[in-house]
Amino acid sequence: MEETPTSRAGDGSLEAGVGLPAGARDPDAAWLDRIFGPERVWRPSERELPGELTHGPTREFLTTVGLPCVWMERIGLDSRSLRLEGLWAQNADEAYAVSRPLGAGAVADSCFKLMEHPDHYFMLDGDSGGIDLFLPDKWDWGRGYGGRYASSVAEFVAVVGLAALTVKRVDDMGLEPALVMFEGWLDELGLLAAYPDLWSYVFEYLDEYFDDES
């Protein structure tokens, strides 16, 4: 069952600028299951989580709410490895090299890939539970760190869920209005200003380069 936005146009159709869909600000297991279906949610047991993931609230969120385990072929987002491999620790020095932040903005020694796209990966910081961007095309130059994207896995889940809802509406609304709606949602969550072009790039080549591999 598809999530319902909090506001609609007068004729009942969706419009750019509608409010956040109910549940997006504080996603729970029911919200995630409604959007993706229970079979496309990875909800590990405590024993399945690696010891390198030390952030308690994140561990609790993963075991009670979970993560989308999907291949969103229309925009090239892929997290199916969660089902096959779970979370496996990657060394932050190897992933980010000289671009790894130190000092006040330091990242943990261990990070975990949550979802990938040809242009960037979403990585979970093992100590803080924050979500960082990894840039695979800059890895060879030691510049793989793309910045802190979200403060928590809950924010990440909300964004991916909203992206899925947007993809479902592109054909009816058109790409540009759908993207305006999506970016409005991100702005309400405080996740647009720092990376205003990130999702424009994701949606820019809708349907052009990605085949359904499932």
C-alpha positions as CSV (number, residue, x, y, z in Angstrom):
1,M,0.0,0.0,0.0
2,E,1.4,3.4,-1.0
3,E,2.0,6.1,1.5
4,T,-0.4,9.1,1.4
5,P,0.9,12.6,1.4
6,T,-0.4,15.1,3.9
7,S,-1.9,17.4,1.3
8,R,-3.2,17.2,-2.2
9,A,-4.4,19.4,-5.0
10,G,-8.1,20.3,-5.0
11,D,-9.0,17.7,-7.6
12,G,-7.2,15.0,-5.5
13,S,-4.1,14.8,-7.7
14,L,-0.6,15.2,-6.4
15,E,1.1,18.6,-6.8
16,A,4.6,19.9,-6.3
17,G,4.9,21.5,-2.8
18,V,2.8,19.0,-0.9
19,G,3.7,18.4,2.7
20,L,5.8,15.4,3.9
21,P,4.0,12.1,3.6
22,A,2.8,10.9,7.0
23,G,5.5,9.0,8.9
24,A,8.4,10.3,6.9
25,R,9.8,12.5,9.7
26,D,10.0,9.5,12.1
27,P,10.0,6.4,10.0
28,D,9.1,3.1,11.7
29,A,8.8,-0.5,10.5
30,A,5.2,-0.1,9.4
31,W,6.1,2.9,7.2
32,L,9.0,1.1,5.6
33,D,6.9,-2.1,5.0
34,R,4.1,0.0,3.3
35,I,6.5,1.6,0.9
36,F,8.7,-1.3,-0.1
37,G,6.8,-4.4,1.1
38,P,8.0,-6.5,4.0
39,E,10.0,-8.8,1.6
40,R,12.1,-5.9,0.5
41,V,13.2,-4.7,4.0
42,W,16.3,-6.0,5.7
43,R,15.7,-6.2,9.4
44,P,18.7,-8.1,11.0
45,S,18.9,-9.6,14.4
46,E,21.2,-8.2,17.0
47,R,23.6,-11.2,16.4
48,E,23.8,-10.4,12.7
49,L,25.2,-6.9,13.3
50,P,29.0,-6.5,13.3
51,G,30.8,-5.6,16.5
52,E,32.4,-2.6,14.8
53,L,29.1,-0.9,14.7
54,T,29.2,0.6,18.2
55,H,26.4,3.2,18.0
56,G,23.6,1.9,20.1
57,P,20.7,3.8,18.7
58,T,21.6,2.7,15.2
59,R,21.8,-0.9,16.2
60,E,18.3,-0.6,17.8
61,F,16.9,1.1,14.7
62,L,18.3,-1.6,12.3
63,T,16.8,-4.4,14.4
64,T,13.4,-2.8,14.9
65,V,12.8,-0.7,11.8
66,G,15.4,-2.0,9.2
67,L,16.7,-0.8,5.9
68,P,15.3,-1.0,2.3
69,C,16.9,-4.0,0.6
70,V,16.1,-3.0,-3.0
71,W,17.2,-2.5,-6.6
72,M,15.5,0.7,-7.6
73,E,16.3,0.2,-11.3
74,R,14.8,3.4,-12.6
75,I,17.3,5.5,-10.7
76,G,20.1,3.0,-10.2
77,L,20.0,2.7,-6.4
78,D,21.0,-0.7,-5.1
79,S,21.1,-2.1,-1.6
80,R,20.5,-5.8,-2.3
81,S,23.9,-6.7,-0.9
82,L,22.4,-6.2,2.6
83,R,20.5,-9.5,2.1
84,L,23.5,-11.4,0.8
85,E,26.3,-9.9,2.9
86,G,24.8,-7.9,5.7
87,L,26.9,-5.0,7.0
88,W,30.6,-5.6,6.7
89,A,33.2,-3.3,8.1
90,Q,35.3,-1.3,5.7
91,N,38.4,0.6,6.9
92,A,37.9,4.3,6.7
93,D,41.5,5.0,5.8
94,E,41.3,2.6,2.8
95,A,37.9,4.0,1.7
96,Y,38.6,7.8,2.1
97,A,42.4,7.9,2.2
98,V,43.7,11.5,2.5
99,S,40.2,12.9,2.3
100,R,39.2,11.2,5.6
101,P,38.1,14.0,8.0
102,L,40.1,14.3,11.2
103,G,39.6,16.5,14.3
104,A,36.2,17.7,15.2
105,G,34.6,16.2,12.1
106,A,36.4,12.9,12.2
107,V,34.8,9.7,11.0
108,A,35.0,6.3,12.7
109,D,37.7,3.8,11.8
110,S,34.9,1.5,10.4
111,C,32.2,2.3,7.9
112,F,29.5,0.2,6.2
113,K,28.0,0.5,2.8
114,L,24.2,0.8,3.0
115,M,23.3,1.6,-0.6
116,E,25.2,2.3,-3.9
117,H,24.7,4.3,-7.0
118,P,27.2,4.6,-9.9
119,D,28.0,8.2,-8.7
120,H,28.1,7.7,-4.9
121,Y,27.6,5.3,-2.1
122,F,25.8,5.9,1.2
123,M,28.1,4.8,4.1
124,L,27.2,4.3,7.7
125,D,29.7,5.6,10.3
126,G,30.3,2.9,12.9
127,D,30.7,5.2,15.9
128,S,28.3,8.1,15.3
129,G,25.6,6.5,13.2
130,G,25.9,9.3,10.7
131,I,25.6,8.7,6.9
132,D,28.5,9.8,4.7
133,L,28.9,9.9,1.0
134,F,31.6,7.9,-0.7
135,L,32.6,8.9,-4.2
136,P,33.9,5.9,-6.1
137,D,35.2,7.8,-9.1
138,K,37.6,9.7,-6.8
139,W,38.8,6.7,-4.8
140,D,41.9,6.2,-7.0
141,W,43.0,9.7,-6.1
142,G,42.4,9.3,-2.4
143,R,39.5,11.6,-2.5
144,G,36.7,9.2,-1.8
145,Y,35.0,11.1,1.1
146,G,32.1,13.1,-0.1
147,G,30.9,14.6,3.1
148,R,28.3,13.9,5.9
149,Y,24.9,13.5,4.2
150,A,22.6,12.7,7.1
151,S,22.9,12.6,10.9
152,S,21.2,9.2,11.4
153,V,20.1,6.1,9.6
154,A,16.5,7.2,10.3
155,E,17.0,10.2,8.1
156,F,18.6,8.0,5.4
157,V,15.6,5.6,5.5
158,A,13.2,8.6,5.2
159,V,15.0,9.9,2.1
160,V,15.1,6.5,0.3
161,G,11.5,6.0,1.1
162,L,10.6,9.4,-0.3
163,A,12.7,8.7,-3.4
164,A,10.7,5.5,-3.9
165,L,7.4,7.4,-3.6
166,T,8.7,10.0,-6.1
167,V,9.7,7.3,-8.7
168,K,6.2,5.9,-8.5
169,R,4.7,9.3,-9.4
170,V,7.0,10.4,-12.2
171,D,4.9,8.9,-15.0
172,D,1.8,10.7,-13.8
173,M,3.3,14.0,-12.7
174,G,6.3,14.3,-15.1
175,L,9.9,14.3,-14.0
176,E,10.3,18.0,-13.2
177,P,7.2,18.4,-11.0
178,A,8.0,15.2,-9.2
179,L,11.5,16.3,-8.5
180,V,10.3,19.6,-7.2
181,M,8.0,17.8,-4.9
182,F,10.8,15.5,-3.7
183,E,13.2,18.3,-3.1
184,G,10.5,20.1,-1.2
185,W,10.3,17.1,1.1
186,L,14.1,17.0,1.5
187,D,14.0,20.7,2.4
188,E,11.4,20.0,5.1
189,L,13.8,17.4,6.5
190,G,16.8,19.8,6.4
191,L,18.5,17.5,3.9
192,L,18.5,19.7,0.7
193,A,20.7,22.7,1.4
194,A,24.0,20.9,1.9
195,Y,23.7,18.8,-1.3
196,P,21.1,20.6,-3.5
197,D,22.2,18.8,-6.7
198,L,22.7,15.2,-5.5
199,W,19.2,13.9,-6.2
200,S,18.9,15.9,-9.4
201,Y,21.8,13.9,-10.7
202,V,20.2,10.6,-9.6
203,F,16.9,11.4,-11.3
204,E,18.5,13.1,-14.4
205,Y,19.0,9.9,-16.3
206,L,15.8,8.2,-15.3
207,D,15.3,4.9,-17.1
208,E,18.2,5.6,-19.5
209,Y,21.1,3.6,-18.2
210,F,19.8,1.0,-15.7
211,D,18.3,-2.4,-16.6
212,D,16.3,-4.5,-14.2
213,E,18.8,-7.1,-13.0
214,S,16.6,-8.8,-10.5
